[in-house]
Amino acid sequence: MFLFAALLGAGSLRAQQLSVEARIAGLESNEEYMSLLREDAQLQMREDSIVNAVERARRQLRENPAGRQQYSQDILQLESRIFEIRNAKGRLIDRINTIEQEWVLANLNGAASQPAGPAAENPAAEIPDSLKVRNLVSNPYFREQLPEADYAALVEAQRLEFDAVDYVNRYFANYGTISELAEAYAAAQAEADAAEIYDKYKTLQGFNRVLADSLSDAWNYIFDNKSYAYGYLMDKLGRDAILSREEERLSEAARQLSELRGETASDAVTDYFLRKKVLVGYETSVADMLGLTSARDSLRGVMAQLEGIDFRLPRIDVAERYFLDYDSVSFSSTPKYSYQHPIPECKVYEHGTIYRILLGTFNTKRAVSTFRGAYPLSYLVNDDRKWCYYAGGFATREEAEAAQKLLKARGFVRPEIVVWTDGEYRNLSKDPEAQHIAYRVEIVSSEALSDAVKAAITDTAEGCELSRVGQQLFVVGTFDDKAVADRVAAAVTQTDPALEIKVAEIAE
């Protein structure tokens, strides 16, 4: 993605050797300000270098799957460094913005102290070429023609443009990392690795929500105050055609935003780019009408950059994975447990559903021989201080019922099916009413679902929830009635036969 400026190449230059330009004319002599800009540029170089290293590691991972563990660890370490650099850049930008704001406010004192006079009928003829600059707002015409408060708001809006670009760049950079983390999370085999990746994913998603909110606040101020200032002048000059064209473009942007709302990673980012194009087009017309050729040409360049940015970022929604240890029941003539290797305590998972077979509840700890060579076994001491012994771990009730049947055939008198759902325990054999089976429709697709498929789902089961789990799985439901789930699956299949669809049974 092209983010308004070409990225700096990686290198070993020291920060003070970098050549940087003040973002606001007049601050070139501020040593702290220029030093902060150089430090920010240096951090950007480091980030670019590490991003390139991540890309190389991912390429090596694809070419050499056998080295997955080492490459994955390297990628995690590199992404941690990127995370730290971006935090440091955020702190620098905050200080840079503070200095710029203080300078702007200080230099507004006394500026535009005279009341705004009448706008010339041909303002282009009134502005000497020597006073025409590339930054539209910096041209003296606006200071001379706008009321003091309106000019101050316009200057502040122009200053905030830097903030908005920074928010967008940081959002896009985080989004790229989030996308990589989503892929790494889906591929993670170990629970510890997955948990670390998921924590980073949630943290960056949180950062991006904050950035989107900051962008929205800054951008609304920019758009409102710039639009007002330009509209004020165009109205004074009687440029109704420019004003009408602006209204039409803004109406079209609002229509596009309405269509895209909720479909992209951030409505705020989408809104920024849609209205930014409108505003830059407006500014270009204003600059052209005023004869500010340098500003007009600069704005045309900005518009060309905007046209090259793909801002319609797809949503990334990663469902937390639960590493439940499922295992079927087997039998061994050789004891699997002993004094040195006792039966382990049963693990109760905070999330997810797992079925087990309760072999018996006893007043005291039992010998391994009690369980006729069955394994894997586990135990829990319940609230009544009784010892409960379990066999296996199953993902579905169907698997648990098969294991129950096997255990009965092996001489167990009353094996009972129990289930933990998000840590909550129920004995389904003793209390069948506690069982509540639900169903959901699972759709596998590497691409976003089409509008036609979404419409088919809504038409068949109005009000049902559609969510994305990972990169390729879409889930519809849950449904209490399997017939409803079957109808949804049939409607989706009829709409797009290429999709892989199934109705899954889950325990609620």
C-alpha positions in Angstrom: 0.0 0.0 0.0 1.3 3.4 -0.8 0.8 5.6 2.3 1.3 9.1 1.0 5.1 8.8 1.0 7.7 6.3 -0.2 9.1 4.2 2.7 12.7 5.0 3.6 15.2 2.2 2.8 16.9 0.3 5.5 20.4 1.3 6.4 22.9 1.9 9.2 22.9 5.7 9.1 22.8 7.4 12.5 19.7 9.5 13.2 21.6 12.8 13.0 22.9 12.0 9.5 19.4 11.7 8.1 18.1 14.6 6.0 14.6 15.6 7.1 12.4 18.6 6.4 10.2 20.5 8.8 6.6 19.6 8.4 5.7 23.2 9.1 7.7 26.1 7.7 9.2 28.1 10.5 10.2 25.2 12.7 13.5 24.5 10.9 15.5 26.2 13.7 13.9 24.3 16.5 16.6 21.8 17.4 14.4 19.5 19.5 11.8 19.4 16.7 14.3 18.6 14.0 16.0 16.0 16.2 12.6 14.3 16.8 11.9 14.2 13.1 15.3 12.6 12.5 14.7 10.1 15.2 11.3 9.3 13.8 12.9 8.7 10.4 15.5 6.4 11.9 12.8 4.4 13.6 11.0 4.1 10.3 14.2 2.8 8.7 14.5 0.2 11.4 10.9 -0.9 11.0 11.2 -1.2 7.3 14.3 -3.4 7.7 12.6 -5.7 10.2 9.4 -5.9 8.0 11.7 -7.0 5.1 13.2 -9.6 7.4 9.8 -10.9 8.3 8.9 -11.2 4.6 12.2 -13.2 4.0 11.4 -15.5 6.9 7.9 -16.1 5.6 9.3 -16.8 2.2 11.7 -19.3 3.7 8.9 -20.9 5.7 6.9 -21.5 2.5 10.0 -22.9 0.8 11.1 -25.1 3.7 8.1 -26.3 5.8 10.3 -28.6 7.7 11.8 -25.6 9.5 8.4 -24.2 10.5 9.1 -24.2 14.2 12.3 -22.2 13.9 11.0 -19.8 11.3 7.8 -19.2 13.3 9.8 -18.4 16.4 12.0 -16.0 14.4 8.9 -14.3 13.0 7.4 -13.8 16.4 10.6 -12.2 17.7 10.8 -9.9 14.7 7.1 -8.9 15.1 7.8 -8.1 18.8 10.5 -5.7 17.7 8.1 -4.1 15.2 5.6 -3.7 18.0 8.1 -2.0 20.2 9.3 0.4 17.4 5.7 1.4 16.6 5.1 2.2 20.3 8.2 4.4 20.3 7.1 6.1 17.1 3.7 6.9 18.6 5.4 8.6 21.6 7.6 10.6 19.2 4.7 11.7 17.1 2.8 12.9 20.1 5.7 15.2 21.1 6.2 16.4 17.5 2.5 17.3 17.3 2.6 19.2 20.5 5.5 21.3 19.3 3.8 22.0 16.0 0.5 23.0 17.7 2.3 25.3 20.2 4.1 27.0 17.3 0.9 27.5 15.2 -0.9 29.0 18.2 2.0 31.3 19.0 2.3 32.5 15.5 -1.4 33.1 15.1 -1.3 35.9 17.6 -1.6 39.1 15.7 -2.1 37.3 12.4 -5.2 38.3 10.5 -5.9 41.0 13.1 -7.6 43.2 10.5 -11.2 42.5 9.5 -11.6 40.5 6.3 -12.1 42.8 3.4 -14.2 42.1 0.3 -12.8 39.4 -1.9 -11.5 40.5 -5.3 -13.5 39.6 -8.3 -10.4 38.2 -9.9 -8.3 37.1 -6.9 -5.7 35.4 -9.1 -4.6 38.7 -10.5 -4.1 40.1 -6.9 -1.6 37.4 -5.8 2.1 37.9 -6.8 3.8 34.7 -8.0 6.4 35.2 -5.3 3.7 34.6 -2.6 2.2 31.5 -4.2 3.3 28.4 -2.3 2.6 24.6 -2.6 0.7 24.3 0.6 -2.7 25.8 -0.3 -3.5 27.0 3.3 -0.2 28.7 3.6 -1.0 31.1 0.8 -1.5 34.6 2.2 -4.9 35.0 0.5 -6.7 32.9 3.1 -5.2 34.9 6.0 -6.2 38.1 4.3 -9.8 37.1 3.4 -11.0 34.9 6.3 -12.1 36.1 9.7 -9.4 35.5 12.3 -11.2 32.6 14.1 -12.0 30.9 10.8 -8.4 31.3 9.6 -7.1 29.9 12.9 -9.4 26.9 12.5 -8.2 26.4 8.9 -4.6 26.4 10.0 -5.3 24.0 12.8 -7.1 21.7 10.3 -4.1 21.8 8.0 -1.8 20.9 10.9 -4.1 18.0 11.8 -3.7 16.6 8.2 -0.2 15.4 9.4 -1.8 13.6 12.3 -4.4 12.0 10.1 -1.8 10.7 7.7 0.2 9.3 10.7 -2.9 7.6 12.1 -3.6 6.0 8.7 0.0 4.9 8.2 0.1 3.3 11.6 -3.3 1.7 11.1 -2.2 0.1 7.8 1.1 -1.0 9.3 -0.8 -2.6 12.2 -3.3 -4.1 9.9 -0.5 -5.8 7.9 0.8 -7.3 11.1 -2.7 -8.4 12.2 -3.1 -10.2 8.9 0.2 -12.0 9.5 -0.7 -12.8 13.1 -4.1 -14.3 11.9 -2.2 -16.6 9.5 0.3 -17.6 12.2 -2.4 -18.2 14.7 -4.3 -20.5 12.3 -1.1 -22.5 11.7 0.1 -22.7 15.4 0.3 -26.2 16.7 1.2 -25.5 20.3 -1.2 -23.9 22.8 1.5 -21.6 24.3 2.5 -20.3 20.8 -1.1 -19.8 19.9 -1.8 -17.9 23.1 1.1 -15.6 22.6 0.1 -14.8 19.0 -3.6 -14.3 20.0 -2.6 -11.8 22.7 -0.6 -9.8 20.2 -3.5 -9.9 17.8 -5.9 -8.6 20.4 -3.5 -5.9 21.4 -3.0 -4.6 17.9 -6.7 -4.8 17.2 -7.2 -2.6 20.3 -4.5 -0.2 19.0 -6.2 0.1 15.7 -9.6 0.8 17.3 -7.9 3.7 19.1 -6.2 4.9 15.9 -9.5 4.7 14.0 -11.2 6.8 16.7 -8.4 9.3 16.7 -8.5 9.5 12.9 -12.3 10.0 13.0 -12.0 12.9 15.4 -9.1 14.6 13.5 -10.7 14.0 10.1 -14.1 15.4 11.1 -12.4 18.6 12.4 -10.3 18.9 9.2 -13.2 18.3 6.8 -15.7 20.5 8.6 -13.3 23.5 9.0 -11.7 23.3 5.6 -15.1 22.9 3.9 -16.5 25.9 5.8 -13.5 28.1 5.0 -13.5 27.3 1.3 -17.3 27.5 1.1 -17.2 30.9 2.8 -14.8 32.2 0.2 -16.5 30.6 -2.8 -19.8 32.1 -1.7 -18.3 35.5 -1.4 -16.8 35.1 -4.9 -20.1 33.8 -6.3 -18.6 30.5 -7.4 -21.8 28.5 -7.3 -20.6 26.0 -9.8 -17.7 24.9 -7.6 -20.0 24.7 -4.6 -22.6 22.6 -6.5 -19.9 20.2 -7.7 -18.6 19.9 -4.1 -22.1 19.0 -2.9 -22.6 16.3 -5.6 -19.2 14.7 -4.9 -19.9 14.7 -1.1 -23.3 13.1 -1.7 -21.7 10.3 -3.8 -19.1 9.7 -1.1 -21.9 9.4 1.5 -23.6 6.9 -0.7 -20.5 4.8 -1.1 -19.8 4.9 2.6 -23.3 3.7 3.3 -22.8 0.7 1.0 -19.4 -0.2 2.6 -20.4 0.4 6.2 -19.5 -2.7 8.2 -17.9 -4.4 5.2 -14.3 -3.1 5.7 -11.9 -3.3 8.6 -12.7 0.3 9.7 -15.6 2.6 8.8 -13.5 5.5 10.0 -10.6 4.7 7.5 -13.1 4.1 4.7 -14.8 7.5 5.5 -11.4 9.2 5.6 -10.4 8.1 2.1 -13.8 8.7 0.5 -14.2 12.2 1.8 -10.4 12.9 1.5 -10.8 12.5 -2.3 -13.8 14.9 -2.3 -11.9 17.5 -0.2 -8.7 17.3 -2.3 -10.8 17.7 -5.4 -12.4 20.8 -3.8 -9.1 22.2 -2.8 -7.8 21.7 -6.3 -10.7 23.6 -7.8 -10.2 26.4 -5.3 -6.4 26.6 -6.0 -7.1 26.6 -9.7 -9.7 29.4 -9.4 -7.3 31.5 -7.3 -4.5 31.0 -9.7 -2.4 29.2 -7.1 -0.7 27.0 -9.6 1.9 25.5 -7.2 -0.7 24.5 -4.7 -3.0 23.2 -7.6 -0.2 21.0 -9.0 0.7 19.7 -5.5 -2.9 18.8 -4.9 -3.1 17.0 -8.2 -0.2 14.9 -7.0 -1.9 14.1 -3.8 -5.0 13.0 -5.7 -2.9 10.7 -7.8 -1.5 9.1 -4.6 -5.0 8.7 -3.2 -6.2 6.9 -6.3 -3.4 4.4 -5.9 -4.3 3.4 -2.3 -6.5 0.3 -1.7 -8.3 1.4 1.4 -11.1 -1.1 1.3 -9.4 -3.5 3.8 -11.3 -6.7 4.5 -12.3 -7.3 8.1 -10.1 -9.7 10.0 -12.0 -11.5 12.7 -10.1 -14.3 14.5 -12.0 -16.6 16.8 -10.0 -17.8 19.8 -8.9 -21.4 19.5 -9.2 -23.8 22.3 -6.6 -26.5 22.5 -8.7 -29.3 24.1 -6.9 -32.6 24.5 -9.3 -35.2 22.9 -8.5 -38.9 23.2 -10.5 -42.1 22.6 -10.7 -44.9 25.1 -8.4 -47.8 24.7 -7.3 -50.8 26.8 -3.9 -52.2 27.6 -2.8 -55.4 29.3 0.2 -53.6 30.6 -0.6 -51.0 33.2 -0.4 -47.4 31.9 -0.3 -45.9 35.4 1.8 -46.7 38.5 3.0 -45.1 41.7 5.7 -43.3 39.7 3.2 -42.3 37.0 -0.2 -41.9 38.8 -3.5 -41.1 37.1 -3.4 -37.3 36.4 -6.0 -34.8 37.6 -8.7 -34.1 35.1 -8.1 -30.9 33.2 -11.2 -28.5 33.2 -11.0 -26.2 30.2 -12.2 -22.6 30.6 -13.5 -22.6 27.0 -14.8 -25.2 24.7 -16.8 -28.4 25.0 -15.4 -31.8 25.9 -17.2 -35.0 26.8 -15.8 -37.7 29.1 -17.0 -41.0 30.6 -17.4 -41.1 34.3 -16.4 -44.6 35.4 -17.3 -44.2 39.0 -17.4 -42.0 42.1 -15.7 -43.4 45.2 -15.1 -42.3 48.8 -11.4 -42.9 48.6 -8.6 -43.0 46.0 -8.8 -46.2 43.9 -6.1 -48.5 42.7 -5.3 -48.5 39.0 -6.4 -52.1 38.7 -10.0 -51.0 39.4 -10.3 -49.7 35.8 -9.6 -52.9 33.9 -6.7 -51.5 31.8 -8.7 -48.6 30.4 -6.9 -45.4 29.4 -6.5 -42.5 29.3 -7.8 -41.9 32.8 -8.1 -38.8 34.9 -9.7 -37.8 38.2 -11.3 -35.0 40.2 -12.2 -34.7 43.8 -15.7 -33.2 43.9 -17.3 -30.8 46.4 -18.4 -33.8 48.5 -14.7 -34.9 48.8 -15.4 -38.0 46.6 -13.1 -39.3 44.0 -14.5 -39.1 40.4 -12.6 -41.1 37.8 -13.0 -40.4 34.0 -12.0 -42.0 30.8 -11.2 -40.4 27.5 -12.0 -37.0 26.1 -14.4 -36.5 23.1 -15.4 -33.7 20.8 -19.0 -34.9 20.2 -21.7 -36.7 22.1 -21.7 -39.4 19.3 -18.1 -40.3 20.1 -18.9 -40.3 23.8 -21.8 -42.7 23.3 -19.6 -45.1 21.3 -17.0 -45.1 24.1 -19.8 -45.7 26.7 -21.0 -48.7 24.7 -17.4 -50.1 24.5 -16.9 -49.7 28.2 -20.1 -51.5 29.0 -19.0 -54.3 26.8 -15.8 -54.5 28.8 -17.6 -55.0 32.0 -18.1 -51.5 33.4 -21.5 -51.5 35.1 -22.6 -47.9 34.8 -20.3 -45.6 32.7 -21.9 -42.2 32.5 -21.5 -39.5 29.9 -20.6 -36.1 31.3 -19.7 -32.9 29.5 -17.9 -29.6 30.3 -19.0 -26.6 28.3 -16.9 -23.5 29.0 -15.9 -25.0 32.3 -19.5 -25.9 33.4 -20.0 -29.5 34.3 -23.1 -31.6 33.6 -23.9 -35.3 33.9 -25.9 -36.1 30.8 -26.6 -39.7 31.8 -28.2 -38.7 35.2 -29.9 -35.5 33.9 -30.8 -35.8 30.2 -32.7 -32.5 30.4 -29.4 -30.8 31.1 -28.4 -31.7 27.5 -29.1 -29.0 25.0 -28.1 -29.8 21.5 -27.8 -27.0 19.0 -26.7 -26.8 15.4 -24.8 -24.4 13.3 -24.0 -24.2 9.6 -20.3 -24.1 8.7 -19.3 -22.7 5.3 -15.7 -23.0 4.1 -14.5 -20.3 1.7 -11.2 -18.6 1.1 -13.1 -15.5 -0.2 -15.7 -13.3 1.4 -19.3 -14.6 1.0 -21.2 -13.0 -1.9 -24.1 -10.7 -1.3 -26.3 -13.4 -2.9 -25.2 -16.0 -0.3 -25.8 -13.5 2.5 -29.3 -12.8 1.1 -30.1 -16.5 0.9 -29.1 -16.9 4.6 -31.2 -13.9 5.7 -34.2 -15.0 3.6 -34.1 -18.5 5.1 -33.5 -17.6 8.7 -34.1 -13.9 9.4 -32.1 -12.6 12.4 -29.6 -15.4 12.5 -26.0 -14.5 13.2 -23.3 -14.8 10.5 -19.7 -14.7 11.8 -16.2 -15.4 10.4 -13.9 -17.7 12.2 -10.3 -17.5 11.1 -9.5 -17.0 7.4 -11.7 -19.6 5.7 -14.6 -20.6 8.0 -18.0 -18.8 8.2 -20.5 -19.8 10.8 -24.3 -19.3 10.7 -26.3 -19.8 13.8 -26.8 -21.4 16.3 -30.2 -23.1 15.7 -32.2 -25.1 18.2 -34.0 -26.9 15.3 -31.8 -29.0 12.9 -34.5 -28.6 10.2 -33.9 -24.9 10.1 -30.1 -25.4 9.9 -30.7 -27.9 7.1 -32.8 -25.4 5.2 -30.1 -22.7 5.5 -27.5 -25.1 4.3 -29.7 -26.1 1.3 -30.3 -22.5 0.4 -26.6 -21.6 0.5 -25.8 -24.7 -1.6 -28.4 -23.8 -4.2 -27.0 -20.2 -4.4 -23.4 -21.2 -4.6 -22.8 -25.0 -5.2 -19.0 -24.5 -5.1 -19.0 -23.8 -1.4 -18.2 -26.5 1.2 -21.0 -26.6 3.6 -22.0 -28.8 6.6 -24.4 -28.7 9.5 -22.5 -29.3 12.7 -23.9 -30.4 16.1 -22.7 -28.5 19.1 -23.5 -28.5 22.8 -24.7 -25.3 24.4 
